[in-house]
Amino acid sequence: MTTAQLSTEIWHSMSIIADDEGLMRRAAKYLRNLAAEKAADPTEMSREDFFARVDKAEKQIANGQCRSFSNAKEMNEWLAAL
């Protein structure tokens, strides 16, 4: 489902409950909670931060400060040893 389709579905559902104050309050509370979850997402970063991390990683690779694996088994063995 595309973002436009989701938006249409949400607006349609909102129009159905718009005349019921109790349902609208519940929807508003739920949406506030969703927005708070997104704001609190520790994995989310700005575009600038992302590319700064990529640049740092590329420098580490160029300086030989990285670990590489020739196959998945080798990588899994290393991960299991952690």
N, C-alpha and C positions, 0 to 999 in steps of 0.2 A: 504494500500500500504506500502510495506516495505521500509526501508531506501535505500537498494540496488536498488529497483525499481525506487524510486524517483531520485536517483543519475543517473541512466541510462536515465531516461526521461529528466533530466536537460541537461546532456551531449548531448543527441540527439538533443534537441532544440537548444543548443549552436552551434552544427555543422551546423544547417540549417541557422543560422543568421551570422555565422563566416565571410562570405565574404562581409557583409554590415557594414561599419564602424559606421554609424549612429545608427543602431540597437544594435551593440556591446557597444557603448557608453551608450545607454539607459539601457542596461542590467547591465553594470558595475555600473552605478549610482544607480540602484535599489538594487543591491547586497550590495553596500556600505551602503545604508540606512538600509537594513535588518541587517547587521552586527552591525551597530551603535545601533539599537534597542535592540539587544541581549546584547550588552555590557552595555547598560544603564538600563537593567532590574533590578529594585530594589528588586525584590523578589528572584533573583538568589543568592545562597550562596554556599560557598565551602562545601565539604563533612565534613571537620573538624568543620566548623561553625555550620552546621546542627546538628552533633552529640553533640557538646557542648550545644546547645539549648535543645536537648533531655535530656542530663544529668542534666541540670539545672531544667527542668520541673519535672524530676523524683525526684529530691531532694525536690522541692516545694511540690510535692504530699506526699512524706514521712513525711514532716513537717506539713502537714495539710493545706497548703497554696493553696488550690484549690477549685473549685466549681464543684459539680457534680449534675446530674439530673437523676431522676428515669425514665423519659419518655420525648418524644419530645415536648409534650404540655408544660410541666414545663420549658423546655429550651427555647421555643419560647416566653413564657410569660416573662421570665427573660430578653431575648433579646429585647422584645418590650418595657420593662420598662427602658432601657438604654437611 
